[in-house]
Amino acid sequence: MSLFMLILLVAGIGVLVFALRYTWSLAKSQKNVKGDLDSEIPGPVQRHAYINNPIFLTYLIFFLLLILTIIFSVLAYNW
């Protein structure tokens, strides 16, 4: 396994561990909902709805890694 693949593997595992811990902490911090109504959305989340969304963060990280992989391939194999 090359050094580049090892770095990607470690970075991927790090992202997965971070996402798991973040999801776990969010799940534990949710309050029980009384009745059929959802709880109120906190102010910081309302102001930064897209920045605090883990799905958008995942897409951003994926496309950044994809671009880095393409750049590495172009530089390594001299296309």
Buried (B, 14 or more C-beta within 10 A) or exposed (E): EEEEEEEBEEEEEEBEEEBEEEEEEEEEEEEEEEEEEEEEEEEEEEEEEEEEEEEEBEEEBEEEBEEEEEEEEEEEEEE
